[in-house]
Amino acid sequence: MKALVSAFNAWTCIVISAFGIVILSIIGSMFASGHHSMMGSTEDPVNGGKVAAAVFGAVVVYAVFLVFCALQAWLHARSSGRGEIALR
């Protein structure tokens, strides 16, 4: 199987996806628990659970990106271990 993206792009996607998962998980859990920093104003949403569900949906999307990019990085590591010539 051949990789679709470059090794640099795969590793960049891994880092960004991991960061997105961590940050959005924290934000989603704060909305789910009704934390005062997220729910303390009259302009904030009334139902934090629905907002948390949307944020956790974004976490799932980032997790799919993470799996795809990890597969791409693994393909690059596997191909470089067999002595293949990489054309850049």
C-alpha positions as CSV (number, residue, x, y, z in Angstrom):
1,M,0.0,0.0,0.0
2,K,1.3,3.4,-0.9
3,A,1.0,6.5,1.3
4,L,-1.2,9.3,0.1
5,V,0.5,12.2,2.0
6,S,4.1,13.0,2.8
7,A,5.7,11.9,6.0
8,F,6.0,15.6,7.2
9,N,2.3,16.1,6.5
10,A,1.4,12.9,8.3
11,W,3.3,13.8,11.5
12,T,2.0,17.4,11.4
13,C,-1.5,16.0,11.2
14,I,-0.8,13.7,14.1
15,V,0.4,16.5,16.3
16,I,-2.5,18.8,15.4
17,S,-5.1,16.1,15.9
18,A,-3.7,15.1,19.3
19,F,-3.7,18.7,20.4
20,G,-7.3,19.2,19.1
21,I,-8.5,16.1,20.9
22,V,-7.1,17.2,24.2
23,I,-8.3,20.8,24.0
24,L,-11.8,20.0,22.7
25,S,-12.2,17.2,25.3
26,I,-11.5,19.7,28.0
27,I,-13.9,22.3,26.6
28,G,-16.6,19.6,26.0
29,S,-16.3,18.3,29.6
30,M,-16.5,21.9,30.9
31,F,-19.8,22.4,29.0
32,A,-21.1,19.0,30.0
33,S,-20.5,19.8,33.7
34,G,-21.9,23.3,33.5
35,H,-18.6,24.9,34.6
36,H,-19.1,28.6,35.5
37,S,-16.5,29.8,33.0
38,M,-18.5,28.3,30.1
39,M,-22.0,28.8,31.4
40,G,-21.7,31.9,33.7
41,S,-23.0,34.6,31.3
42,T,-26.6,35.4,30.1
43,E,-25.3,35.2,26.5
44,D,-24.0,31.6,26.9
45,P,-26.1,28.6,25.9
46,V,-28.8,27.4,28.2
47,N,-28.2,23.7,27.7
48,G,-24.5,22.9,28.0
49,G,-25.2,19.2,27.2
50,K,-26.1,19.9,23.6
51,V,-23.0,22.1,23.1
52,A,-20.9,19.3,24.7
53,A,-22.3,16.8,22.3
54,A,-21.4,18.9,19.4
55,V,-17.9,19.4,20.7
56,F,-17.5,15.7,21.4
57,G,-18.6,15.1,17.8
58,A,-15.6,17.3,16.7
59,V,-13.4,15.1,18.9
60,V,-14.5,12.1,17.0
61,V,-13.6,13.8,13.7
62,Y,-10.2,14.6,15.1
63,A,-9.8,11.0,16.2
64,V,-10.5,9.8,12.7
65,F,-7.9,12.2,11.3
66,L,-5.4,10.9,13.9
67,V,-6.0,7.3,12.9
68,F,-5.6,8.2,9.2
69,C,-2.5,10.2,9.7
70,A,-1.0,7.5,12.0
71,L,-1.6,5.0,9.2
72,Q,0.1,7.2,6.7
73,A,3.1,7.7,9.1
74,W,3.3,4.0,9.6
75,L,3.3,3.4,5.8
76,H,6.2,5.8,5.5
77,A,8.2,4.2,8.3
78,R,7.6,0.8,6.8
79,S,8.6,1.8,3.3
80,S,11.8,3.6,4.5
81,G,12.8,0.5,6.4
82,R,12.8,-1.6,3.3
83,G,15.2,0.6,1.5
84,E,12.8,2.1,-1.0
85,I,13.8,5.3,-2.8
86,A,11.7,8.2,-1.8
87,L,11.1,10.8,-4.5
88,R,10.1,14.1,-3.1
